[in-house]
């Protein structure tokens, strides 16, 4: 069966939810210092959870930064367009004025 975005997205979301539930189950087990397997599982689960949160936060911060940059760029473009329009208006006015003064 070929993989497509339409089929993999819901499956990925379902598996991710299950994985998060499993991480939570592992982390909720009372820690037993004598059980090395449990300690390793809890340490790995905690690391995965923290790493996932850090990545999500980083992605969110990048998106905010991109929006800020985009807004600044759009403002700069609008400002430059206004300057060009003003320069064109002045050039037309000067050209018309010099043509008009030559006719007199």
C-alpha positions as CSV (number, residue, x, y, z in Angstrom):
1,X,0.0,0.0,0.0
2,X,1.6,3.3,-1.0
3,X,2.0,6.1,1.5
4,X,0.1,9.3,1.0
5,X,-0.4,12.3,3.1
6,X,-4.1,11.6,3.3
7,X,-3.5,8.2,4.9
8,X,-0.4,8.8,6.9
9,X,-1.5,11.9,8.7
10,X,-4.4,10.4,10.7
11,X,-2.3,7.3,11.3
12,X,0.6,9.3,12.6
13,X,-1.7,11.4,14.8
14,X,-3.2,8.2,16.3
15,X,0.2,6.6,16.9
16,X,1.5,9.8,18.4
17,X,-1.4,10.0,20.8
18,X,-0.8,6.3,21.8
19,X,2.9,7.0,22.3
20,X,2.2,10.0,24.5
21,X,-0.2,7.9,26.6
22,X,2.4,5.2,27.0
23,X,5.0,7.8,28.0
24,X,2.6,9.2,30.6
25,X,1.9,5.6,31.9
26,X,5.6,5.0,32.3
27,X,6.3,8.3,34.0
28,X,3.3,7.8,36.5
29,X,4.8,4.5,37.8
30,X,6.4,5.1,41.2
31,X,10.1,5.2,40.8
32,X,11.9,2.1,42.2
33,X,15.7,2.6,42.5
34,X,16.2,-1.1,42.6
35,X,14.5,-1.7,39.2
36,X,17.0,-0.7,36.5
37,X,14.7,-1.5,33.7
38,X,12.0,0.9,35.1
39,X,14.6,3.6,35.8
40,X,15.9,3.4,32.2
41,X,12.3,3.5,30.8
42,X,11.4,6.5,32.9
43,X,14.6,8.3,32.1
44,X,14.1,7.7,28.4
45,X,10.4,8.7,28.6
46,X,11.2,11.9,30.4
47,X,13.9,12.7,27.9
48,X,11.6,12.1,25.0
49,X,8.9,14.3,26.5
50,X,11.2,17.2,27.3
51,X,12.8,17.0,23.8
52,X,9.4,17.0,22.1
53,X,8.3,20.0,24.1
54,X,11.6,21.9,23.3
55,X,11.1,21.1,19.6
56,X,7.5,22.3,19.6
57,X,8.6,25.5,21.5
58,X,11.4,26.1,19.0
59,X,9.1,25.7,16.0
60,X,6.6,28.1,17.6
61,X,9.3,30.7,18.2
62,X,10.5,30.4,14.6
63,X,7.0,30.9,13.3
64,X,6.6,34.1,15.4
65,X,10.0,35.3,14.1
66,X,9.0,34.6,10.5
67,X,5.8,36.5,10.9
68,X,7.7,39.5,12.4
69,X,10.1,39.4,9.5
70,X,7.3,39.1,7.0
71,X,5.4,42.1,8.5
72,X,8.6,44.2,8.5
73,X,9.3,43.3,4.9
74,X,5.7,44.1,3.8
75,X,6.0,47.5,5.6
76,X,9.3,48.2,3.9
77,X,7.8,47.3,0.5
78,X,4.8,49.5,1.1
79,X,7.2,52.4,2.1
80,X,9.4,52.0,-1.0
81,X,6.3,51.8,-3.3
82,X,5.1,55.1,-1.7
83,X,8.5,56.7,-2.3
84,X,8.6,55.5,-5.9
85,X,5.1,56.9,-6.5
86,X,6.1,60.2,-5.0
87,X,9.2,60.3,-7.1
88,X,7.2,59.5,-10.3
89,X,4.7,62.2,-9.4
90,X,7.4,64.8,-8.9
91,X,9.1,63.8,-12.1
92,X,5.8,64.1,-14.0
93,X,5.2,67.4,-12.4
94,X,8.7,68.7,-13.2
95,X,8.5,67.4,-16.8
96,X,5.0,68.9,-17.3
97,X,6.2,72.1,-15.8
98,X,9.3,72.3,-18.0
99,X,7.2,71.5,-21.1
100,X,4.6,74.1,-20.1
101,X,7.3,76.7,-19.4
102,X,8.8,76.1,-22.8
103,X,5.5,76.8,-24.5
104,X,5.1,80.2,-23.1
